């Protein structure tokens, strides 16, 4: 470990303690952000709140763009480089879900609080944290709440920004609420798709192979599960959601299956997607049902090597904070950085339970370890400790 990194690591306990002193501000931002419903494509109110926070801290270029991203810049003393710190605005929960947040002595709970309201709250609070710690970065720190990230959004916000950015981005940090120790520097190949079966009104129930939508979809599922998958490259097909039927005494005319293909090989992901699409088409030809196969999201494999200074420094910081790194590939905003050849990592801030549930609960105390991690990583990037040159 070089001398500069050793000095940085010695600062981490102070970062953690001083961040804890700002807990009321952080938790206030967390509550206010969490209680604003933000389903994908419906993030406008949350975007406006975050932009207002950036304005209150007098950041530069506080703005929104055509994709609905919220942006603000902490100006650097030199300003010759740009670090993008991003968390996504949207959650998986509709406006009909109760978004009330409950704070207890050791925990905070609510819908979407870990994915990714805490990440947004950390970004919203970061300017005042840096000011409190008297940290003046040399590089510009671009803060961003990215829109339309999840599901059908397919990372639209971050993709739009990186494609149309007016400034070069040197390094990226993707901030997620959970889990502390999570560290991703690479992305796997991925395809998310939706297969829909529909039985026409004029359907001929006397034809050979005729069946309701559930049986047709069940046939497809059985055939998907029979597809041989290699051990290398690591590959999986996950069936995420199945919906069909209305009531007794009613033949189901529609059925929907959502699935996800993951592999270390992008080419294998594409081939499996085509194979599953062919299964649907074959069943349609035999039964007369109408089948549509819609791709919702794609990711290409890639990322920085395990030994890259950004990845190794992130691991060193976690270990110095007493946290075991949980290294795994990501399909988050990190994928967009990879597509543009920008070194980036995804980190988590705290521990929790009931993830992706309206009753999700986060532990408060580890949040400040997570904030110290974020500060340490920013300091390392700003100080040139994560550069390959």
Secondary structure, DSSP 8 states (H G I E B T S, - for coil): --HHHHHHHHHHHHHHHHHHTTHHHHHHHHHHHHTS--BTT--HHHHHHHHHHHHHTT-EEEEE-TT--EEEEE--SS-SSEEEEEEE--BS--TTS----EE-SSEEE-TTIIIIIHHHHHHHHHHHHHHHTT---SSEEEEEEE-S-SGGGTTHHHHHHHHH-SS---EEEEEEEE-TTEEE-EE-EEEEEEEEEE--TT--TTSTT---HHHHHHHHHHHHHTS---TTTTEEEEEEEEEE--STT----EEEEEEEEEES-HHHHHHHHHHHHHHHHHHHHHH--EEEEEEEEEE--EE--TTSHHHHHHHHHHHHTT---EE----STHHHHHHTT-EEEEEEEE-EESTTSTT-EEESHHHHHHHHHHHHHHHHHHTTTT---
